Amino acid sequence: MKKKSIIVDGVKYISESEIKNGTTHIKNKIGLTYCIVRTYSAGVFAGWIDRRLRGKERTIINSRRIWYWSGAMSLSQLANDGTNDPNNCKFSQIVPEIDLTEIIEVIPCSVKAKESIGGVIIWEK
C-alpha cells in the first residue's frame, strides 16, 4: 500500500488516515526507528533505536538530550507533533551514540516530530 502524502513548498503533508494507522513512524535502512526515549535517571533523549530489542539497556544512535521542551504538552505530543515553540526548547548537540540503562519509555516519532526536533537549535549555556 502506498503512503498518502504530498509535498508543498518543501513541507511534507501526510494524510489523516496514515496518521491514524500509525504508519508515520520513521525507520532507517537498517531497521532503526527514530524515537523519544525516557530513562529512570538519565533523562530524555531523541534518536535512532532498535525497537526489535527488548530490555532496559540499549544504544541510541545520533541522540539529542531533551533537557527542556516547550510547545508540546507531553513527550507523547512531542513524539507525534514536535514542538510549536522551538525557541524555548533546550536540546543538546547530537552525540554519535550513547548507551542508556534503565529505559522506562520508548515513543516512536512521526516524520513531523523528527524534523521539528532536528530543527531546534543546540542549546549552549
Phi and psi in degrees as a GROMACS rama.xvg file:
@    title "Ramachandran Plot"
@    xaxis  label "Phi"
@    yaxis  label "Psi"
@TYPE xy
-78.7224  141.307  LYS-2
-74.3666  144.654  LYS-3
-100.93  105.025  LYS-4
-149.954  164.635  SER-5
-147.341  146.805  ILE-6
-110.57  124.469  ILE-7
-126.183  121.942  VAL-8
51.0164  40.8041  ASP-9
80.6577  0.871187  GLY-10
-106.902  126.845  VAL-11
-87.3502  124.809  LYS-12
-110.293  133.737  TYR-13
-112.83  139.135  ILE-14
-63.1182  150.945  SER-15
-60.7172  -34.613  GLU-16
-64.662  -35.1864  SER-17
-65.1887  -40.9809  GLU-18
-64.9427  -44.609  ILE-19
-64.383  -31.9663  LYS-20
-81.587  -3.22513  ASN-21
71.9304  22.2396  GLY-22
-95.2201  13.3008  THR-23
-90.3081  -1.93177  THR-24
-70.1811  146.977  HIS-25
-98.2337  128.119  ILE-26
-120.531  144.302  LYS-27
-93.6982  -175.849  ASN-28
-65.3659  -23.2995  LYS-29
-102.236  14.457  ILE-30
88.9559  8.5546  GLY-31
-82.978  148.227  LEU-32
-112.663  137.261  THR-33
-78.1413  120.813  TYR-34
-138.11  162.568  CYS-35
-98.0425  129.985  ILE-36
-121.41  124.705  VAL-37
-108.233  134.047  ARG-38
-111.658  169.549  THR-39
-67.0306  -43.4795  TYR-40
-134.251  -9.67549  SER-41
-90.8939  -13.2074  ALA-42
108.667  -153.952  GLY-43
-118.647  140.148  VAL-44
-135.367  153.875  PHE-45
-123.623  131.55  ALA-46
175.765  -171.564  GLY-47
-89.8537  130.41  TRP-48
-139.871  149.38  ILE-49
-87.2553  103.72  ASP-50
-78.3792  -8.44037  ARG-51
-72.3285  -21.6275  ARG-52
-83.6602  155.469  LEU-53
-124.881  163.819  ARG-54
115.827  177.158  GLY-55
-94.3802  -3.82006  LYS-56
-121.787  128.821  GLU-57
-156.359  163.537  ARG-58
-98.5479  132.218  THR-59
-104.999  131.187  ILE-60
-101.243  140.587  ILE-61
47.4063  60.4028  ASN-62
-96.2524  143.838  SER-63
-119.061  134.424  ARG-64
-78.5935  129.648  ARG-65
-96.4176  88.0336  ILE-66
-76.6018  -39.2328  TRP-67
-152.507  135.652  TYR-68
-127.755  153.839  TRP-69
-138.759  154.757  SER-70
87.0829  13.0306  GLY-71
-152.088  136.171  ALA-72
-69.6941  -32.6474  MET-73
-149.552  172.607  SER-74
-63.6393  -32.1698  LEU-75
-62.0911  -45.3231  SER-76
-67.3771  -38.4755  GLN-77
-60.7328  -39.4099  LEU-78
-70.3417  -30.1072  ALA-79
-87.664  -46.4178  ASN-80
-110.741  -15.5748  ASP-81
76.405  -162.643  GLY-82
-107.237  141.628  THR-83
-101.392  12.399  ASN-84
-139.637  60.5865  ASP-85
-63.8309  -25.3103  PRO-86
-69.9466  -17.7515  ASN-87
-107.523  13.0746  ASN-88
-92.9877  152.435  CYS-89
-123.524  94.4017  LYS-90
-115.227  140.675  PHE-91
-76.4214  176.101  SER-92
-69.2057  166.201  GLN-93
-78.145  132.963  ILE-94
-106.064  129.144  VAL-95
-54.2298  -40.5707  PRO-96
-159.428  151.581  GLU-97
-145.01  135.834  ILE-98
-92.0738  124.237  ASP-99
-112.874  140.924  LEU-100
-118.006  161.979  THR-101
59.1635  44.8112  GLU-102
-69.8921  129.987  ILE-103
-118.087  -10.7973  ILE-104
-157.467  133.834  GLU-105
-130.297  118.474  VAL-106
-120.073  114.196  ILE-107
-62.8012  143.275  PRO-108
-100.134  149.293  CYS-109
-79.1099  167.142  SER-110
-56.8155  -46.3078  VAL-111
-59.0641  -43.7136  LYS-112
-67.3703  -42.4676  ALA-113
-60.2571  -44.406  LYS-114
-64.8286  -39.14  GLU-115
-65.0873  -46.5454  SER-116
-62.6302  -43.5045  ILE-117
-64.6792  -24.495  GLY-118
-84.2421  -9.54928  GLY-119
-75.3669  127.787  VAL-120
-67.2555  152.766  ILE-121
-64.4646  128.733  ILE-122
-86.0519  126.538  TRP-123
-132.15  135.353  GLU-124
